[in-house]
Amino acid sequence: MINEIIKYAQGVGVEQDVLAWINTHLKPRLEKDKPEQSEVEHIIDYFASDKRPKRIGKMSYEQAKNNTDK
């Protein structure tokens, strides 16, 4: 599933820091809880938008989800 998510993220034009976030924060979450694909895509869409925070490196999955839901 992580390869599909990376392809999706690249397809929507995310920056390198988002790809790094996927590997450091999302990948372990996928192995642990298996969130729904639509939830993950929604977070990635948020990271691809102009409303995303500048620094996401330390943002947890929960923080990203909460920010996305706002």
CHARMM-style PDB file with segment names, atoms N, HN, CA, C and O in Angstrom:
ATOM      1  N   MET     1       0.813  -1.195   0.000  1.00  0.00      PROA
ATOM      2  CA  MET     1       0.000   0.000   0.000  1.00  0.00      PROA
ATOM      3  C   MET     1       0.866   1.273   0.000  1.00  0.00      PROA
ATOM      4  O   MET     1       0.471   2.289  -0.573  1.00  0.00      PROA
ATOM      5  N   ILE     2       2.029   1.221   0.632  1.00  0.00      PROA
ATOM      6  HN  ILE     2       2.350   0.396   1.098  1.00  0.00      PROA
ATOM      7  CA  ILE     2       2.875   2.422   0.714  1.00  0.00      PROA
ATOM      8  C   ILE     2       3.318   2.873  -0.674  1.00  0.00      PROA
ATOM      9  O   ILE     2       3.421   4.072  -0.930  1.00  0.00      PROA
ATOM     10  N   ASN     3       3.580   1.929  -1.568  1.00  0.00      PROA
ATOM     11  HN  ASN     3       3.496   0.955  -1.360  1.00  0.00      PROA
ATOM     12  CA  ASN     3       3.984   2.305  -2.929  1.00  0.00      PROA
ATOM     13  C   ASN     3       2.854   3.025  -3.658  1.00  0.00      PROA
ATOM     14  O   ASN     3       3.092   3.974  -4.404  1.00  0.00      PROA
ATOM     15  N   GLU     4       1.622   2.567  -3.437  1.00  0.00      PROA
ATOM     16  HN  GLU     4       1.428   1.796  -2.831  1.00  0.00      PROA
ATOM     17  CA  GLU     4       0.458   3.225  -4.045  1.00  0.00      PROA
ATOM     18  C   GLU     4       0.306   4.641  -3.511  1.00  0.00      PROA
ATOM     19  O   GLU     4      -0.021   5.562  -4.259  1.00  0.00      PROA
ATOM     20  N   ILE     5       0.542   4.811  -2.227  1.00  0.00      PROA
ATOM     21  HN  ILE     5       0.807   4.063  -1.618  1.00  0.00      PROA
ATOM     22  CA  ILE     5       0.414   6.133  -1.609  1.00  0.00      PROA
ATOM     23  C   ILE     5       1.487   7.076  -2.135  1.00  0.00      PROA
ATOM     24  O   ILE     5       1.210   8.244  -2.408  1.00  0.00      PROA
ATOM     25  N   ILE     6       2.697   6.580  -2.276  1.00  0.00      PROA
ATOM     26  HN  ILE     6       2.922   5.631  -2.054  1.00  0.00      PROA
ATOM     27  CA  ILE     6       3.779   7.415  -2.814  1.00  0.00      PROA
ATOM     28  C   ILE     6       3.463   7.822  -4.251  1.00  0.00      PROA
ATOM     29  O   ILE     6       3.676   8.974  -4.628  1.00  0.00      PROA
ATOM     30  N   LYS     7       2.962   6.895  -5.046  1.00  0.00      PROA
ATOM     31  HN  LYS     7       2.789   5.959  -4.740  1.00  0.00      PROA
ATOM     32  CA  LYS     7       2.572   7.224  -6.426  1.00  0.00      PROA
ATOM     33  C   LYS     7       1.467   8.272  -6.434  1.00  0.00      PROA
ATOM     34  O   LYS     7       1.492   9.204  -7.238  1.00  0.00      PROA
ATOM     35  N   TYR     8       0.491   8.115  -5.532  1.00  0.00      PROA
ATOM     36  HN  TYR     8       0.471   7.358  -4.878  1.00  0.00      PROA
ATOM     37  CA  TYR     8      -0.597   9.093  -5.442  1.00  0.00      PROA
ATOM     38  C   TYR     8      -0.034  10.465  -5.080  1.00  0.00      PROA
ATOM     39  O   TYR     8      -0.384  11.471  -5.696  1.00  0.00      PROA
ATOM     40  N   ALA     9       0.836  10.494  -4.081  1.00  0.00      PROA
ATOM     41  HN  ALA     9       1.121   9.677  -3.581  1.00  0.00      PROA
ATOM     42  CA  ALA     9       1.428  11.752  -3.624  1.00  0.00      PROA
ATOM     43  C   ALA     9       2.211  12.429  -4.753  1.00  0.00      PROA
ATOM     44  O   ALA     9       2.100  13.639  -4.946  1.00  0.00      PROA
ATOM     45  N   GLN    10       2.988  11.660  -5.484  1.00  0.00      PROA
ATOM     46  HN  GLN    10       3.078  10.677  -5.327  1.00  0.00      PROA
ATOM     47  CA  GLN    10       3.736  12.219  -6.605  1.00  0.00      PROA
ATOM     48  C   GLN    10       2.787  12.718  -7.688  1.00  0.00      PROA
ATOM     49  O   GLN    10       3.061  13.720  -8.348  1.00  0.00      PROA
ATOM     50  N   GLY    11       1.682  12.023  -7.865  1.00  0.00      PROA
ATOM     51  HN  GLY    11       1.460  11.209  -7.328  1.00  0.00      PROA
ATOM     52  CA  GLY    11       0.700  12.408  -8.872  1.00  0.00      PROA
ATOM     53  C   GLY    11       0.017  13.736  -8.585  1.00  0.00      PROA
ATOM     54  O   GLY    11      -0.353  14.466  -9.506  1.00  0.00      PROA
ATOM     55  N   VAL    12      -0.151  14.048  -7.296  1.00  0.00      PROA
ATOM     56  HN  VAL    12       0.149  13.456  -6.548  1.00  0.00      PROA
ATOM     57  CA  VAL    12      -0.771  15.333  -6.950  1.00  0.00      PROA
ATOM     58  C   VAL    12       0.267  16.425  -6.762  1.00  0.00      PROA
ATOM     59  O   VAL    12      -0.078  17.565  -6.453  1.00  0.00      PROA
ATOM     60  N   GLY    13       1.532  16.085  -6.946  1.00  0.00      PROA
ATOM     61  HN  GLY    13       1.812  15.159  -7.198  1.00  0.00      PROA
ATOM     62  CA  GLY    13       2.589  17.081  -6.967  1.00  0.00      PROA
ATOM     63  C   GLY    13       3.088  17.559  -5.617  1.00  0.00      PROA
ATOM     64  O   GLY    13       3.376  18.744  -5.450  1.00  0.00      PROA
ATOM     65  N   VAL    14       3.195  16.656  -4.649  1.00  0.00      PROA
ATOM     66  HN  VAL    14       2.960  15.693  -4.785  1.00  0.00      PROA
ATOM     67  CA  VAL    14       3.712  17.060  -3.340  1.00  0.00      PROA
ATOM     68  C   VAL    14       5.209  17.328  -3.415  1.00  0.00      PROA
ATOM     69  O   VAL    14       5.892  16.882  -4.337  1.00  0.00      PROA
ATOM     70  N   GLU    15       5.699  18.060  -2.433  1.00  0.00      PROA
ATOM     71  HN  GLU    15       5.144  18.422  -1.684  1.00  0.00      PROA
ATOM     72  CA  GLU    15       7.123  18.359  -2.351  1.00  0.00      PROA
ATOM     73  C   GLU    15       7.854  17.217  -1.651  1.00  0.00      PROA
ATOM     74  O   GLU    15       7.235  16.321  -1.078  1.00  0.00      PROA
ATOM     75  N   GLN    16       9.184  17.269  -1.711  1.00  0.00      PROA
ATOM     76  HN  GLN    16       9.687  17.997  -2.177  1.00  0.00      PROA
ATOM     77  CA  GLN    16      10.016  16.200  -1.132  1.00  0.00      PROA
ATOM     78  C   GLN    16       9.776  15.994   0.359  1.00  0.00      PROA
ATOM     79  O   GLN    16       9.858  14.866   0.846  1.00  0.00      PROA
ATOM     80  N   ASP    17       9.478  17.073   1.094  1.00  0.00      PROA
ATOM     81  HN  ASP    17       9.411  17.989   0.698  1.00  0.00      PROA
ATOM     82  CA  ASP    17       9.267  16.915   2.530  1.00  0.00      PROA
ATOM     83  C   ASP    17       8.040  16.072   2.832  1.00  0.00      PROA
ATOM     84  O   ASP    17       7.979  15.410   3.868  1.00  0.00      PROA
ATOM     85  N   VAL    18       7.063  16.092   1.935  1.00  0.00      PROA
ATOM     86  HN  VAL    18       7.113  16.630   1.094  1.00  0.00      PROA
ATOM     87  CA  VAL    18       5.872  15.251   2.125  1.00  0.00      PROA
ATOM     88  C   VAL    18       6.239  13.785   1.906  1.00  0.00      PROA
ATOM     89  O   VAL    18       5.785  12.915   2.649  1.00  0.00      PROA
ATOM     90  N   LEU    19       7.044  13.512   0.910  1.00  0.00      PROA
ATOM     91  HN  LEU    19       7.413  14.218   0.306  1.00  0.00      PROA
ATOM     92  CA  LEU    19       7.483  12.135   0.684  1.00  0.00      PROA
ATOM     93  C   LEU    19       8.292  11.632   1.872  1.00  0.00      PROA
ATOM     94  O   LEU    19       8.173  10.467   2.253  1.00  0.00      PROA
ATOM     95  N   ALA    20       9.105  12.488   2.452  1.00  0.00      PROA
ATOM     96  HN  ALA    20       9.201  13.434   2.142  1.00  0.00      PROA
ATOM     97  CA  ALA    20       9.858  12.111   3.651  1.00  0.00      PROA
ATOM     98  C   ALA    20       8.901  11.846   4.811  1.00  0.00      PROA
ATOM     99  O   ALA    20       9.091  10.889   5.562  1.00  0.00      PROA
ATOM    100  N   TRP    21       7.872  12.685   4.963  1.00  0.00      PROA
ATOM    101  HN  TRP    21       7.718  13.462   4.352  1.00  0.00      PROA
ATOM    102  CA  TRP    21       6.872  12.496   6.014  1.00  0.00      PROA
ATOM    103  C   TRP    21       6.155  11.158   5.835  1.00  0.00      PROA
ATOM    104  O   TRP    21       5.894  10.454   6.811  1.00  0.00      PROA
ATOM    105  N   ILE    22       5.844  10.816   4.608  1.00  0.00      PROA
ATOM    106  HN  ILE    22       6.057  11.388   3.815  1.00  0.00      PROA
ATOM    107  CA  ILE    22       5.176   9.536   4.327  1.00  0.00      PROA
ATOM    108  C   ILE    22       6.033   8.382   4.843  1.00  0.00      PROA
ATOM    109  O   ILE    22       5.523   7.456   5.472  1.00  0.00      PROA
ATOM    110  N   ASN    23       7.320   8.442   4.578  1.00  0.00      PROA
ATOM    111  HN  ASN    23       7.734   9.195   4.067  1.00  0.00      PROA
ATOM    112  CA  ASN    23       8.206   7.354   4.994  1.00  0.00      PROA
ATOM    113  C   ASN    23       8.452   7.321   6.496  1.00  0.00      PROA
ATOM    114  O   ASN    23       8.588   6.243   7.074  1.00  0.00      PROA
ATOM    115  N   THR    24       8.511   8.477   7.132  1.00  0.00      PROA
ATOM    116  HN  THR    24       8.400   9.353   6.663  1.00  0.00      PROA
ATOM    117  CA  THR    24       8.835   8.485   8.558  1.00  0.00      PROA
ATOM    118  C   THR    24       7.624   8.409   9.477  1.00  0.00      PROA
ATOM    119  O   THR    24       7.720   7.857  10.573  1.00  0.00      PROA
ATOM    120  N   HSD    25       6.489   8.952   9.054  1.00  0.00      PROA
ATOM    121  HN  HSD    25       6.412   9.400   8.164  1.00  0.00      PROA
ATOM    122  CA  HSD    25       5.319   8.993   9.935  1.00  0.00      PROA
ATOM    123  C   HSD    25       4.150   8.132   9.450  1.00  0.00      PROA
ATOM    124  O   HSD    25       3.482   7.474  10.247  1.00  0.00      PROA
ATOM    125  N   LEU    26       3.916   8.144   8.165  1.00  0.00      PROA
ATOM    126  HN  LEU    26       4.459   8.679   7.518  1.00  0.00      PROA
ATOM    127  CA  LEU    26       2.766   7.406   7.647  1.00  0.00      PROA
ATOM    128  C   LEU    26       3.040   5.915   7.542  1.00  0.00      PROA
ATOM    129  O   LEU    26       2.190   5.100   7.902  1.00  0.00      PROA
ATOM    130  N   LYS    27       4.200   5.557   7.060  1.00  0.00      PROA
ATOM    131  HN  LYS    27       4.891   6.219   6.768  1.00  0.00      PROA
ATOM    132  CA  LYS    27       4.523   4.141   6.877  1.00  0.00      PROA
ATOM    133  C   LYS    27       4.366   3.334   8.170  1.00  0.00      PROA
ATOM    134  O   LYS    27       3.732   2.279   8.146  1.00  0.00      PROA
ATOM    135  N   PRO    28       4.925   3.796   9.304  1.00  0.00      PROA
ATOM    136  CA  PRO    28       4.708   3.035  10.546  1.00  0.00      PROA
ATOM    137  C   PRO    28       3.235   2.975  10.947  1.00  0.00      PROA
ATOM    138  O   PRO    28       2.778   1.973  11.496  1.00  0.00      PROA
ATOM    139  N   ARG    29       2.492   4.050  10.670  1.00  0.00      PROA
ATOM    140  HN  ARG    29       2.863   4.864  10.224  1.00  0.00      PROA
ATOM    141  CA  ARG    29       1.066   4.072  11.000  1.00  0.00      PROA
ATOM    142  C   ARG    29       0.302   3.046  10.168  1.00  0.00      PROA
ATOM    143  O   ARG    29      -0.605   2.382  10.669  1.00  0.00      PROA
ATOM    144  N   LEU    30       0.671   2.920   8.905  1.00  0.00      PROA
ATOM    145  HN  LEU    30       1.408   3.459   8.497  1.00  0.00      PROA
ATOM    146  CA  LEU    30       0.015   1.944   8.039  1.00  0.00      PROA
ATOM    147  C   LEU    30       0.254   0.521   8.528  1.00  0.00      PROA
ATOM    148  O   LEU    30      -0.633  -0.329   8.456  1.00  0.00      PROA
ATOM    149  N   GLU    31       1.455   0.275   9.021  1.00  0.00      PROA
ATOM    150  HN  GLU    31       2.175   0.966   9.079  1.00  0.00      PROA
ATOM    151  CA  GLU    31       1.779  -1.058   9.520  1.00  0.00      PROA
ATOM    152  C   GLU    31       1.064  -1.357  10.832  1.00  0.00      PROA
ATOM    153  O   GLU    31       0.765  -2.513  11.133  1.00  0.00      PROA
ATOM    154  N   LYS    32       0.793  -0.319  11.608  1.00  0.00      PROA
ATOM    155  HN  LYS    32       1.037   0.620  11.364  1.00  0.00      PROA
ATOM    156  CA  LYS    32       0.192  -0.478  12.925  1.00  0.00      PROA
ATOM    157  C   LYS    32      -1.338  -0.532  12.873  1.00  0.00      PROA
ATOM    158  O   LYS    32      -1.945  -1.479  13.374  1.00  0.00      PROA
ATOM    159  N   ASP    33      -1.961   0.491  12.263  1.00  0.00      PROA
ATOM    160  HN  ASP    33      -1.468   1.260  11.856  1.00  0.00      PROA
ATOM    161  CA  ASP    33      -3.414   0.649  12.357  1.00  0.00      PROA
ATOM    162  C   ASP    33      -4.189   0.417  11.065  1.00  0.00      PROA
ATOM    163  O   ASP    33      -5.389   0.145  11.104  1.00  0.00      PROA
ATOM    164  N   LYS    34      -3.527   0.521   9.938  1.00  0.00      PROA
ATOM    165  HN  LYS    34      -2.552   0.742   9.906  1.00  0.00      PROA
ATOM    166  CA  LYS    34      -4.181   0.383   8.637  1.00  0.00      PROA
ATOM    167  C   LYS    34      -5.370   1.348   8.470  1.00  0.00      PROA
ATOM    168  O   LYS    34      -6.516   0.909   8.374  1.00  0.00      PROA
ATOM    169  N   PRO    35      -5.091   2.669   8.436  1.00  0.00      PROA
ATOM    170  CA  PRO    35      -6.175   3.631   8.215  1.00  0.00      PROA
ATOM    171  C   PRO    35      -6.747   3.470   6.818  1.00  0.00      PROA
ATOM    172  O   PRO    35      -6.108   2.901   5.932  1.00  0.00      PROA
ATOM    173  N   GLU    36      -7.955   3.976   6.633  1.00  0.00      PROA
ATOM    174  HN  GLU    36      -8.474   4.438   7.352  1.00  0.00      PROA
ATOM    175  CA  GLU    36      -8.605   3.871   5.328  1.00  0.00      PROA
ATOM    176  C   GLU    36      -7.836   4.677   4.284  1.00  0.00      PROA
ATOM    177  O   GLU    36      -7.267   5.726   4.584  1.00  0.00      PROA
ATOM    178  N   GLN    37      -7.830   4.176   3.079  1.00  0.00      PROA
ATOM    179  HN  GLN    37      -8.292   3.323   2.835  1.00  0.00      PROA
ATOM    180  CA  GLN    37      -7.096   4.824   1.999  1.00  0.00      PROA
ATOM    181  C   GLN    37      -7.624   6.235   1.755  1.00  0.00      PROA
ATOM    182  O   GLN    37      -6.843   7.145   1.479  1.00  0.00      PROA
ATOM    183  N   SER    38      -8.929   6.428   1.851  1.00  0.00      PROA
ATOM    184  HN  SER    38      -9.565   5.688   2.075  1.00  0.00      PROA
ATOM    185  CA  SER    38      -9.486   7.762   1.610  1.00  0.00      PROA
ATOM    186  C   SER    38      -8.981   8.767   2.644  1.00  0.00      PROA
ATOM    187  O   SER    38      -8.754   9.931   2.315  1.00  0.00      PROA
ATOM    188  N   GLU    39      -8.802   8.325   3.899  1.00  0.00      PROA
ATOM    189  HN  GLU    39      -8.987   7.380   4.167  1.00  0.00      PROA
ATOM    190  CA  GLU    39      -8.276   9.199   4.949  1.00  0.00      PROA
ATOM    191  C   GLU    39      -6.842   9.615   4.632  1.00  0.00      PROA
ATOM    192  O   GLU    39      -6.474  10.781   4.771  1.00  0.00      PROA
ATOM    193  N   VAL    40      -6.051   8.653   4.209  1.00  0.00      PROA
ATOM    194  HN  VAL    40      -6.349   7.705   4.096  1.00  0.00      PROA
ATOM    195  CA  VAL    40      -4.651   8.921   3.869  1.00  0.00      PROA
ATOM    196  C   VAL    40      -4.571   9.857   2.663  1.00  0.00      PROA
ATOM    197  O   VAL    40      -3.774  10.796   2.666  1.00  0.00      PROA
ATOM    198  N   GLU    41      -5.366   9.618   1.657  1.00  0.00      PROA
ATOM    199  HN  GLU    41      -6.012   8.855   1.655  1.00  0.00      PROA
ATOM    200  CA  GLU    41      -5.366  10.473   0.471  1.00  0.00      PROA
ATOM    201  C   GLU    41      -5.802  11.892   0.814  1.00  0.00      PROA
ATOM    202  O   GLU    41      -5.302  12.858   0.237  1.00  0.00      PROA
ATOM    203  N   HSD    42      -6.737  12.015   1.757  1.00  0.00      PROA
ATOM    204  HN  HSD    42      -7.143  11.231   2.226  1.00  0.00      PROA
ATOM    205  CA  HSD    42      -7.201  13.329   2.182  1.00  0.00      PROA
ATOM    206  C   HSD    42      -6.055  14.117   2.836  1.00  0.00      PROA
ATOM    207  O   HSD    42      -5.909  15.317   2.603  1.00  0.00      PROA
ATOM    208  N   ILE    43      -5.257  13.442   3.645  1.00  0.00      PROA
ATOM    209  HN  ILE    43      -5.375  12.467   3.834  1.00  0.00      PROA
ATOM    210  CA  ILE    43      -4.100  14.079   4.277  1.00  0.00      PROA
ATOM    211  C   ILE    43      -3.089  14.509   3.207  1.00  0.00      PROA
ATOM    212  O   ILE    43      -2.553  15.615   3.263  1.00  0.00      PROA
ATOM    213  N   ILE    44      -2.839  13.645   2.254  1.00  0.00      PROA
ATOM    214  HN  ILE    44      -3.275  12.747   2.208  1.00  0.00      PROA
ATOM    215  CA  ILE    44      -1.891  13.975   1.187  1.00  0.00      PROA
ATOM    216  C   ILE    44      -2.403  15.154   0.356  1.00  0.00      PROA
ATOM    217  O   ILE    44      -1.627  16.027  -0.032  1.00  0.00      PROA
ATOM    218  N   ASP    45      -3.697  15.176   0.086  1.00  0.00      PROA
ATOM    219  HN  ASP    45      -4.328  14.466   0.401  1.00  0.00      PROA
ATOM    220  CA  ASP    45      -4.270  16.314  -0.637  1.00  0.00      PROA
ATOM    221  C   ASP    45      -4.067  17.609   0.149  1.00  0.00      PROA
ATOM    222  O   ASP    45      -3.773  18.655  -0.430  1.00  0.00      PROA
ATOM    223  N   TYR    46      -4.225  17.532   1.457  1.00  0.00      PROA
ATOM    224  HN  TYR    46      -4.464  16.683   1.927  1.00  0.00      PROA
ATOM    225  CA  TYR    46      -3.988  18.696   2.318  1.00  0.00      PROA
ATOM    226  C   TYR    46      -2.533  19.140   2.218  1.00  0.00      PROA
ATOM    227  O   TYR    46      -2.252  20.334   2.114  1.00  0.00      PROA
ATOM    228  N   PHE    47      -1.615  18.189   2.247  1.00  0.00      PROA
ATOM    229  HN  PHE    47      -1.843  17.219   2.331  1.00  0.00      PROA
ATOM    230  CA  PHE    47      -0.188  18.517   2.141  1.00  0.00      PROA
ATOM    231  C   PHE    47       0.165  19.077   0.768  1.00  0.00      PROA
ATOM    232  O   PHE    47       1.156  19.796   0.634  1.00  0.00      PROA
ATOM    233  N   ALA    48      -0.618  18.764  -0.239  1.00  0.00      PROA
ATOM    234  HN  ALA    48      -1.423  18.180  -0.130  1.00  0.00      PROA
ATOM    235  CA  ALA    48      -0.371  19.287  -1.587  1.00  0.00      PROA
ATOM    236  C   ALA    48      -0.993  20.672  -1.774  1.00  0.00      PROA
ATOM    237  O   ALA    48      -0.715  21.346  -2.766  1.00  0.00      PROA
ATOM    238  N   SER    49      -1.830  21.100  -0.833  1.00  0.00      PROA
ATOM    239  HN  SER    49      -2.056  20.553  -0.027  1.00  0.00      PROA
ATOM    240  CA  SER    49      -2.534  22.371  -0.965  1.00  0.00      PROA
ATOM    241  C   SER    49      -1.684  23.540  -0.464  1.00  0.00      PROA
ATOM    242  O   SER    49      -0.629  23.349   0.141  1.00  0.00      PROA
ATOM    243  N   ASP    50      -2.166  24.738  -0.728  1.00  0.00      PROA
ATOM    244  HN  ASP    50      -3.023  24.893  -1.219  1.00  0.00      PROA
ATOM    245  CA  ASP    50      -1.462  25.927  -0.251  1.00  0.00      PROA
ATOM    246  C   ASP    50      -1.768  26.223   1.217  1.00  0.00      PROA
ATOM    247  O   ASP    50      -1.222  27.173   1.779  1.00  0.00      PROA
ATOM    248  N   LYS    51      -2.630  25.426   1.843  1.00  0.00      PROA
ATOM    249  HN  LYS    51      -3.073  24.654   1.387  1.00  0.00      PROA
ATOM    250  CA  LYS    51      -2.997  25.626   3.251  1.00  0.00      PROA
ATOM    251  C   LYS    51      -2.149  24.804   4.212  1.00  0.00      PROA
ATOM    252  O   LYS    51      -2.311  24.904   5.428  1.00  0.00      PROA
ATOM    253  N   ARG    52      -1.263  24.006   3.681  1.00  0.00      PROA
ATOM    254  HN  ARG    52      -1.131  23.924   2.693  1.00  0.00      PROA
ATOM    255  CA  ARG    52      -0.456  23.133   4.538  1.00  0.00      PROA
ATOM    256  C   ARG    52       0.590  23.937   5.291  1.00  0.00      PROA
ATOM    257  O   ARG    52       1.026  24.988   4.820  1.00  0.00      PROA
ATOM    258  N   PRO    53       0.995  23.449   6.458  1.00  0.00      PROA
ATOM    259  CA  PRO    53       2.073  24.131   7.178  1.00  0.00      PROA
ATOM    260  C   PRO    53       3.396  23.997   6.427  1.00  0.00      PROA
ATOM    261  O   PRO    53       3.593  23.065   5.647  1.00  0.00      PROA
ATOM    262  N   LYS    54       4.281  24.929   6.673  1.00  0.00      PROA
ATOM    263  HN  LYS    54       4.121  25.686   7.307  1.00  0.00      PROA
ATOM    264  CA  LYS    54       5.581  24.904   5.994  1.00  0.00      PROA
ATOM    265  C   LYS    54       6.448  23.753   6.481  1.00  0.00      PROA
ATOM    266  O   LYS    54       7.158  23.128   5.694  1.00  0.00      PROA
ATOM    267  N   ARG    55       6.389  23.475   7.773  1.00  0.00      PROA
ATOM    268  HN  ARG    55       5.811  23.982   8.413  1.00  0.00      PROA
ATOM    269  CA  ARG    55       7.214  22.407   8.354  1.00  0.00      PROA
ATOM    270  C   ARG    55       6.331  21.264   8.810  1.00  0.00      PROA
ATOM    271  O   ARG    55       5.511  21.419   9.715  1.00  0.00      PROA
ATOM    272  N   ILE    56       6.503  20.130   8.186  1.00  0.00      PROA
ATOM    273  HN  ILE    56       7.170  20.004   7.451  1.00  0.00      PROA
ATOM    274  CA  ILE    56       5.686  18.973   8.558  1.00  0.00      PROA
ATOM    275  C   ILE    56       6.527  17.821   9.090  1.00  0.00      PROA
ATOM    276  O   ILE    56       5.989  16.780   9.467  1.00  0.00      PROA
ATOM    277  N   GLY    57       7.831  17.999   9.120  1.00  0.00      PROA
ATOM    278  HN  GLY    57       8.268  18.845   8.813  1.00  0.00      PROA
ATOM    279  CA  GLY    57       8.740  16.920   9.496  1.00  0.00      PROA
ATOM    280  C   GLY    57       8.449  16.282  10.838  1.00  0.00      PROA
ATOM    281  O   GLY    57       8.607  15.072  10.995  1.00  0.00      PROA
ATOM    282  N   LYS    58       8.027  17.079  11.809  1.00  0.00      PROA
ATOM    283  HN  LYS    58       7.898  18.062  11.682  1.00  0.00      PROA
ATOM    284  CA  LYS    58       7.756  16.550  13.151  1.00  0.00      PROA
ATOM    285  C   LYS    58       6.272  16.342  13.412  1.00  0.00      PROA
ATOM    286  O   LYS    58       5.884  15.962  14.517  1.00  0.00      PROA
ATOM    287  N   MET    59       5.448  16.586  12.414  1.00  0.00      PROA
ATOM    288  HN  MET    59       5.764  16.895  11.517  1.00  0.00      PROA
ATOM    289  CA  MET    59       4.008  16.445  12.582  1.00  0.00      PROA
ATOM    290  C   MET    59       3.623  14.968  12.632  1.00  0.00      PROA
ATOM    291  O   MET    59       3.983  14.192  11.747  1.00  0.00      PROA
ATOM    292  N   SER    60       2.901  14.597  13.661  1.00  0.00      PROA
ATOM    293  HN  SER    60       2.609  15.228  14.381  1.00  0.00      PROA
ATOM    294  CA  SER    60       2.450  13.214  13.793  1.00  0.00      PROA
ATOM    295  C   SER    60       1.287  12.952  12.829  1.00  0.00      PROA
ATOM    296  O   SER    60       0.716  13.875  12.249  1.00  0.00      PROA
ATOM    297  N   TYR    61       0.964  11.689  12.680  1.00  0.00      PROA
ATOM    298  HN  TYR    61       1.429  10.939  13.151  1.00  0.00      PROA
ATOM    299  CA  TYR    61      -0.179  11.326  11.845  1.00  0.00      PROA
ATOM    300  C   TYR    61      -1.447  11.951  12.406  1.00  0.00      PROA
ATOM    301  O   TYR    61      -2.259  12.489  11.654  1.00  0.00      PROA
ATOM    302  N   GLU    62      -1.624  11.885  13.722  1.00  0.00      PROA
ATOM    303  HN  GLU    62      -0.965  11.448  14.333  1.00  0.00      PROA
ATOM    304  CA  GLU    62      -2.821  12.442  14.353  1.00  0.00      PROA
ATOM    305  C   GLU    62      -2.917  13.947  14.138  1.00  0.00      PROA
ATOM    306  O   GLU    62      -3.999  14.465  13.860  1.00  0.00      PROA
ATOM    307  N   GLN    63      -1.804  14.649  14.263  1.00  0.00      PROA
ATOM    308  HN  GLN    63      -0.925  14.228  14.488  1.00  0.00      PROA
ATOM    309  CA  GLN    63      -1.813  16.087  14.018  1.00  0.00      PROA
ATOM    310  C   GLN    63      -2.181  16.384  12.564  1.00  0.00      PROA
ATOM    311  O   GLN    63      -2.966  17.292  12.292  1.00  0.00      PROA
ATOM    312  N   ALA    64      -1.624  15.631  11.651  1.00  0.00      PROA
ATOM    313  HN  ALA    64      -0.986  14.893  11.872  1.00  0.00      PROA
ATOM    314  CA  ALA    64      -1.941  15.829  10.235  1.00  0.00      PROA
ATOM    315  C   ALA    64      -3.414  15.570   9.976  1.00  0.00      PROA
ATOM    316  O   ALA    64      -4.059  16.322   9.245  1.00  0.00      PROA
ATOM    317  N   LYS    65      -3.947  14.518  10.564  1.00  0.00      PROA
ATOM    318  HN  LYS    65      -3.423  13.907  11.157  1.00  0.00      PROA
ATOM    319  CA  LYS    65      -5.368  14.196  10.391  1.00  0.00      PROA
ATOM    320  C   LYS    65      -6.246  15.297  10.968  1.00  0.00      PROA
ATOM    321  O   LYS    65      -7.222  15.705  10.339  1.00  0.00      PROA
ATOM    322  N   ASN    66      -5.909  15.779  12.155  1.00  0.00      PROA
ATOM    323  HN  ASN    66      -5.115  15.447  12.666  1.00  0.00      PROA
ATOM    324  CA  ASN    66      -6.692  16.848  12.782  1.00  0.00      PROA
ATOM    325  C   ASN    66      -6.641  18.135  11.965  1.00  0.00      PROA
ATOM    326  O   ASN    66      -7.662  18.798  11.788  1.00  0.00      PROA
ATOM    327  N   ASN    67      -5.459  18.489  11.467  1.00  0.00      PROA
ATOM    328  HN  ASN    67      -4.630  17.950  11.611  1.00  0.00      PROA
ATOM    329  CA  ASN    67      -5.342  19.689  10.632  1.00  0.00      PROA
ATOM    330  C   ASN    67      -6.136  19.535   9.343  1.00  0.00      PROA
ATOM    331  O   ASN    67      -6.746  20.493   8.868  1.00  0.00      PROA
ATOM    332  N   THR    68      -6.128  18.357   8.788  1.00  0.00      PROA
ATOM    333  HN  THR    68      -5.632  17.579   9.174  1.00  0.00      PROA
ATOM    334  CA  THR    68      -6.869  18.094   7.555  1.00  0.00      PROA
ATOM    335  C   THR    68      -8.361  18.232   7.788  1.00  0.00      PROA
ATOM    336  O   THR    68      -9.084  18.750   6.937  1.00  0.00      PROA
ATOM    337  N   ASP    69      -8.823  17.768   8.940  1.00  0.00      PROA
ATOM    338  HN  ASP    69      -8.235  17.347   9.631  1.00  0.00      PROA
ATOM    339  CA  ASP    69     -10.255  17.818   9.249  1.00  0.00      PROA
ATOM    340  C   ASP    69     -10.759  19.234   9.507  1.00  0.00      PROA
ATOM    341  O   ASP    69     -11.960  19.492   9.419  1.00  0.00      PROA
ATOM    342  N   LYS    70      -9.844  20.154   9.826  1.00  0.00      PROA
ATOM    343  HN  LYS    70      -8.869  19.944   9.897  1.00  0.00      PROA
ATOM    344  CA  LYS    70     -10.254  21.550  10.089  1.00  0.00      PROA
ATOM    345  C   LYS    70     -10.697  22.164   8.828  1.00  0.00      PROA
ATOM    346  OT1 LYS    70     -11.085  23.332   8.814  1.00  0.00      PROA
TER     347      LYS     70
END
